[in-house]
Protein backbone atom coordinates (compact mmCIF):
# COMPACT_ATOMS: atom_id res chain seq x y z
CA UNK A 1 0.00 0.00 0.00
CA UNK A 2 1.20 3.49 -0.78
CA UNK A 3 0.94 6.15 1.85
CA UNK A 4 2.05 9.74 2.07
CA UNK A 5 3.35 12.04 4.77
CA UNK A 6 3.04 15.77 4.30
CA UNK A 7 5.12 18.14 6.38
CA UNK A 8 4.10 21.78 5.98
CA UNK A 9 6.77 24.28 7.00
CA UNK A 10 6.21 28.03 7.36
CA UNK A 11 9.54 29.76 7.94
CA UNK A 12 10.31 33.26 9.15
CA UNK A 13 10.42 35.85 6.36
CA UNK A 14 13.77 37.30 7.46
CA UNK A 15 15.70 34.04 6.94
CA UNK A 16 13.67 32.59 4.06
CA UNK A 17 16.52 32.09 1.57
CA UNK A 18 18.83 30.55 4.17
CA UNK A 19 16.06 28.23 5.39
CA UNK A 20 15.15 27.26 1.83
CA UNK A 21 18.72 26.10 1.24
CA UNK A 22 18.71 24.17 4.53
CA UNK A 23 15.44 22.47 3.59
CA UNK A 24 16.82 21.53 0.16
CA UNK A 25 19.93 20.05 1.80
CA UNK A 26 17.81 18.12 4.29
CA UNK A 27 15.61 16.63 1.54
CA UNK A 28 18.72 15.73 -0.50
CA UNK A 29 20.13 13.89 2.50
CA UNK A 30 16.87 11.99 2.96
CA UNK A 31 16.92 10.98 -0.72
CA UNK A 32 20.43 9.56 -0.38
CA UNK A 33 20.03 7.76 2.95
CA UNK A 34 16.40 6.56 3.06
CA UNK A 35 16.05 4.32 0.03
CA UNK A 36 12.57 3.05 0.97
CA UNK A 37 10.98 6.49 0.83
CA UNK A 38 10.76 9.25 -1.75
CA UNK A 39 11.18 12.83 -0.53
CA UNK A 40 10.18 15.92 -2.50
CA UNK A 41 10.30 19.58 -1.48
CA UNK A 42 7.85 22.15 -2.87
CA UNK A 43 7.61 25.89 -2.31
CA UNK A 44 4.28 27.73 -2.39
CA UNK A 45 3.70 29.59 -5.65
CA UNK A 46 2.99 32.96 -4.00
CA UNK A 47 4.24 32.66 -0.40
CA UNK A 48 8.02 32.38 -0.33
CA UNK A 49 7.90 31.37 3.34
CA UNK A 50 5.76 28.24 2.82
CA UNK A 51 7.20 24.83 1.97
CA UNK A 52 5.90 21.27 1.88
CA UNK A 53 7.90 18.07 2.10
CA UNK A 54 6.18 15.02 0.64
CA UNK A 55 7.38 11.62 1.85
CA UNK A 56 6.00 8.74 -0.23
CA UNK A 57 6.16 5.25 1.25
CA UNK A 58 5.29 1.77 0.07
CA UNK A 59 4.62 -0.80 2.80
CA UNK A 60 2.15 -3.48 3.82
CA UNK A 61 1.33 -1.77 7.13
CA UNK A 62 1.40 2.04 6.98
CA UNK A 63 2.30 3.97 10.09
CA UNK A 64 -0.89 5.87 10.94
CA UNK A 65 0.96 8.48 13.02
CA UNK A 66 3.86 8.81 10.63
CA UNK A 67 7.11 7.05 9.89
CA UNK A 68 10.16 7.32 12.08
CA UNK A 69 11.65 9.49 9.33
CA UNK A 70 8.62 11.80 9.11
CA UNK A 71 8.32 12.23 12.86
CA UNK A 72 12.03 12.98 13.13
CA UNK A 73 11.95 15.47 10.23
CA UNK A 74 8.96 17.28 11.73
CA UNK A 75 10.80 17.51 15.05
CA UNK A 76 13.98 18.82 13.36
CA UNK A 77 12.05 21.38 11.33
CA UNK A 78 10.41 22.96 14.39
CA UNK A 79 13.43 25.26 14.67
CA UNK A 80 12.53 26.82 11.28
CA UNK A 81 8.99 27.83 12.15
CA UNK A 82 5.44 26.49 12.14
CA UNK A 83 5.09 22.76 11.32
CA UNK A 84 2.08 20.63 10.41
CA UNK A 85 2.68 16.90 9.91
CA UNK A 86 -0.08 14.69 8.46
CA UNK A 87 -0.36 11.15 7.17
CA UNK A 88 -2.49 10.12 4.19
CA UNK A 89 -3.41 6.54 3.22
CA UNK A 90 -4.15 5.39 -0.30
CA UNK A 91 -7.85 4.70 -0.77
Secondary structure, DSSP 8 states (H G I E B T S, - for coil): -EEEEEEEEEE-GGGHHHHHHHHHHHHHHHHHH-TTEEEEEEE-SS-TTEEEEEEEEE-SS--TT--HHHHHHHHHHTTTEEEEEEEEE--
